[in-house]
Amino acid sequence: MTSPAPEVLWYVIPREGAYPWEPEGRRPVDLGYLQHLAGTVERLGYTGALLATDLYDVWPLGSALAAATSTRFKPLLAVHPGLISPTLLAKTALTFDNLFGGRLRFNVVNGSTESLREYGLHVGHDERYELSAEYWSIVKRLTAGEVFDHKGKFYDLKGAGSSFGELRPVQAPHVPLWFGGSSAPGIEMAAEHVDVYLTWGEPPHLLKEKLDHVRARAAAHGRTLRIGLRLHLIVRDTEDEAWAAADRLLDVTSAATYARQLGGRADEDGVGWQRQFRQHGGRVPARARELETYPNLWPGMGLFRPGPGTALVGSTAQVVERLQEFRELGVDTFILSGNPLLEEAYRVAETVLPALGLGR
């Protein structure tokens, strides 16, 4: 019996290009270009895109891209809990869904203790997940159309949802939550509250161990979760060409970027980042393949920029084989990217997606 085709999303970020972590490798930020990118992603057969946290806020970007696409394009907005009231976030989400046809999805980002201090949010690692669990449980109820009082550790709400009760939900049962967390508190939060559990790429035996644990914790709450995998792709006609492209990224990256990524983030308190960091050990290799942790699995992207640090590097056949291997672990959703985003969206759609049963 053939398993159903996975869901595949692409990636959209305003500062992008061939190697956008360096100024000379970055395209000028241009709204028209970003709307063209979103429209292309939709036409190529992707079901949407992750709109990541960056210098630019995701809400104006998400609204602009949703206005330029149809309901087939579902934006996954990266949102930190706690930066605004959960009631206001729910009102914003319901407004978005009513205007754009019910296609909003939230990527729950817990951030780091240090980064959240800029916004006046002073919570440690484990407390971030306590806050997140309470915050998103409120948002879920509000985006399901409930009006209620709530008194918890972080929020004391009276008549939440009453001021926008006529703004009816478009999605049932609520706006979907996607989330990735590798620590025990993060997995527990995911098991109890989210709809899609996201993970970064790791060797399959490590990923299986983590996903088995996530499923067990979800089952303890009487729930099942979809599983999503976030990966960067460096795919070429041949394996040698792909590794040469990875080598070039090492060559064009500045010493300042390496210092920022390795020196500034080695002690970050996110367990997911620590798992990524251990794969390359803070070492900049002479050649990319020195860091290969499993056939075609390369953690070198973490040397360049924040976020998911793992790429699949190889020929089309090899990349498809690895993706199918992850599917066998129960992954039913992929969030993919490649630089530059527009050109690589075409390459992946024309080579990889058909092998996964997708395409235009």
N, C-alpha and C positions, 0 to 999 in steps of 0.2 A: 504494500500500500504506500503510495507516494504521500509524503508529508506536505502540508500546505506551504505555499511560498511564504517566506518571512516578510515582515514589514521592514522597509529600508528608508531611512531618513538621510538627508544630507546635512550640511552645516553652513551657517551664514554668520559672518562676523564683519563689521564694517572695515576694520583694518586688516586687509588680506592681500595676498600676492604670492610670488614665487617662494619667498622666505620672509614673511611679514614681520618677524621679530627684529629685523634690521631695517632701518629707514630706507635704504636703497633697494630693498626687496619688496617694498610695500606699494600698492597702488593708492592713488589719492582716494579719500573717502568721498563717494558720490552716490546720492540717493537713487538717481536714475539707473546707475549700474547695479546697485543692490536689488532694485525691483526687477531688472532684467535677469539677474541671477536667480531670484526666487521663481520667476516665470519659467525660466529654463529648467530648473529643478523639477517643477511641476510637470512640464511637458515631457521630460525624460522618464517619468514613471516613479519618481520618489514620492512618498506620501507626505512629505513635509520636510522641515529642517529644524535643527536645534539652533536657537538664537542665543548665543552665549553671553555671559557677563563680560564686559569689556569697558573701555573708556566711555562707550556710548550705551545709554540705557536701553533695555530691551522693549519697553512698552511703546515708545514712539516708532522704533524700528519695526516691531511686530505689527503695529497698526498700518504702517506704510506698506509693508509687504502683503498683508492680508487684503488691503484695498486694491493691490495690483494683481491679485491671483484669484482663483476660484476656490470653492469649498474643498477641492481635492488637496490643496496645500494647507497642511495643518502645522501652525507654528508651535514649537515647543519652547516656551519662554523660561529662561533660567532666572529664578527668583529666590532671594534670601529671606527666610522667615524672620519676622521681628522688626524689620526696618520700617514698616508702616503697619497700621492697625489691621488685624485680620478682617475686620468688618469692611474697611475701605478697600482692601485687596479683593474681597469677594464682590463688592459693588463694581469695581473696575473690571473684574473677570466676567461678570454677568453682562455688563455693558458691551464688552468686546464680543462675547458670544452672540448677543442679540443683533449687533451690527454686522457681524461677519459670518453668521451661519453656523455657530456651534462648533468651532474647530480649534479652540484654545486647549493647550495642554501645558501643565506646569512641570518644569524640571526643578525639583527642590534642591537648592544648593545651601549647605550649611556653613560654608566658608571656613575661615580660620579665626581663632580668638583674636589675633593681632589685627586682621583686616577689618573686623567688625567694630573695633574700638573707634575707628574714624567716624562711625555713624552713631556713637554713643551707646553701643550695645556691649556691655561688659559681662560676658559669660564664658566660662571655661569649656573645655572639650565636651564633657559629659552633660553639662547643663545646657549646652547648645541643642543637644538632642531632646532633652526634656522640653525645652521651649518649642522646638520644632514639632514635637508630637502634639502638644496642646494647640499650637497655632494652626496646624493643618487640619486637625480634627474640627476646629471652629470653621475654617474655610470650607471644608467639605460639606458641613451642615448648611452653611449659608448659600453655597452654590447649588445645593439641592432644593433650595427654596424655603428652608425652615426659618422661623422667627422664635427666638428663645433667649432666656437668661443663662449666664454662665459665670461661675466663680471657680477659678483654678489658681495655680501657683503664680502664673504670670498675668492673667487677664481676668477682669471683673466686668462683665458686660450686662447691660440691662436692655431688653427688647432688641437684641441684635437682629438686624435684617428688617426691622419694621419700617424704616424710612424708604426702603426700595423693594417692598414686598410685591409691587406690581411688575417688577422687572423679573419675569419668570425664567427659570432655568431652560436652557436649550438642550443640554446634554444630561443624560441620566446614568447613574444616580447623582453625579456631581462632575465638576471639571476634573479630568484625570490627573493624578499625581505620579510623576516619574522621579526616581530618586536613587542615588548611589551612595552607600556608606559601608565601610569595611570593618569598622570597630564594632564591639559588642553592642554598645548603645545605638549605633547607627543601624545595625541589622535588626535590632529589636524594634526600632521605630518603623523601619521599612515593613517588617513582618506584620505589624499591627495596622498600618495606616495607608501605605501606598498601593498603587495599581501595577506599576511596572518597576521592577528592581533593575537598576543599571549598574554595570561594572565595567572597569577598564580591562584591556587585554592582558592576559597572563598565560603562562604555559598551561595547557589543558588540565594537567593533574592538579595544579594549584587552584585553578578556576573551579573544577569539579568539587573539590573539597569545600570551597566557599559556598558554592551554589547549593550543595547538599545541606549545608548548615542553614542557609537562608530559607530553603523550602521547609526544613524541619521546624524552624521558628514560626513561619507563617502557618503551618499546619496546627501548631499549638494554639494559635489564635482562631482556628477554624477557617483559614483563608488560603487561597492559592494566588501566586503572583506570576505575571508574565516576566520574562527575563530579557533584558536588552544589553547589548554590548557596544561600547564606544571604541572605535578604531580609526586610526589614520591609515591610508593606503598609499604605498609607493609601488604602483603596478606598471609594468612595462611588457613589451613583447617577449623579452628574455630575462632570465634571472640576473645575468651580468649587467644588463642595462639598468635594472632596478637598483642593484647595489651601487652602481656608479652614481645614480641619482641621489642615493642616501649619502654617499661620500661627498658629493658636491655640497650638500647642506652643512656638513661638518666644516668644509673648507671656507664657506662664505660667512660663517657665524663668527662674530667678533669675540675677543677675549672678555670684553665687558659683559656681553650676554652670558657667556659661560659662568663668569664670576657671580652675576646676579642670580642665575638659576641654581647654581650649586652651593655657593656660599650663603646666600640669603634664605634658602629653603630647606637645607639639610635637616634642620631641627624643627620643621613645621609639625604641628600636632595632629594633622589628618592622617589616619591610619592608611587610607587609600593611597595618599601620596607616598607614605613611607614604604608601602609595598612596591610602588613603582620605582622609588629611589633605589631600593635594594637591588633591583634588576641591573642597574648600570653602576651602582656603587659610587656615584659621584666622579666617575672617571671619564675623561674625554679621550676616546681612542684615536689612533692614527687612521684607522679605517673602520667604517661602520660595522662591518660584519664581525668584528671582534666582540661586539656586545650581543650577538644573536643568542637568545636564551632557549630557543626551540626553533625548529625549521621555519624560516621566514618571519619569526617574531622578533621585533627589534624595539627595545625600550629607549632608543636614542632621542625620540621627540621630546622627552622630558629634559634634555639638555638645552633646548632652545626656548621653550615657552611654558607658561603654566598650563594646567589641564591634563588631559590624558596623554601619557607619555609613550604609549606603545603604538607601533605601526606594523602592518604586514608588508613585507618587502619581497617582491618576487615577480615571476611571470604571471600572466593571467591564470593559467592552469593551477599554479601553486597557490595563489591567493584564493581562488575558488575552493581548492581543496581544504585550506585552513578554515575558511568560513563554514564549509560543510562540517568540518570537525567540531567547530563550536556549536553548530546547530544540533549535532548529536548529543551535546551536553544539555540541550533544552533551550538554547537561545532562540527566540522567535522574532527578535527585533534587532536591527543593526543601525547605529548612527555612524555614518562614514564621512570621511573628508579626505581631501588631497589638495595640495597647493600647486598652482593657483586654483581657487575653488571652482571657477567657471569652466576652465579647460578640463580639469580632472573630473568634474561632474559628467561631462560628455564621455570621457575615456571610460569611466567606471560603468556608466549606463550602457555603453556600446559593447563592453567586453565582459564585465562581471555580472551585471544584473540578469542578462538572459540565462546564464547558467544557474541562477537562483530561481528561475521561473518568473522573472519580472521583466518589465520594460515597457516601451511605448505601445 
